[in-house]
Amino acid sequence: MKKVPQQFIKLSRALRRKGTPWEIKLWQALRDRRFLGLRFKRQARMGNYIVDFYCPEKRLIIELDGGHHNEEGIKSRDRHRENYLRDVEGCDLLRVWNNELDSNFEGVLEAIEGAVS
């Protein structure tokens, strides 16, 4: 098993401690197998990336995106990251906009349910 670089461990811990309001809101629905009995990890390392939420059983990654993800440089970086996560790690990826969590939380949960079934 590959040793995890210390920088990733520290960064993951920091990201979990300083979660955004949207991450905290979604985490309350996903943690402790509350969502369909599935286990989710928060700020999980995948290769050289840290993903917002990861369900190992379903190989599903959920990424929460704010408005800055509409900027061209970030969109390009997101596409590269998405390709890696799908092609190399073999995961499906569901992107959710932060404003969707505010305006349609139940719809987001339905989208996650659809992605895992």
Beta strands, then each sheet from edge to edge (+ up, - down):
strand 1: 41-46
strand 2: 49-55
strand 3: 60-65
strand 4: 92-97
sheet 1: 1+ 2- 3+ 4+
end
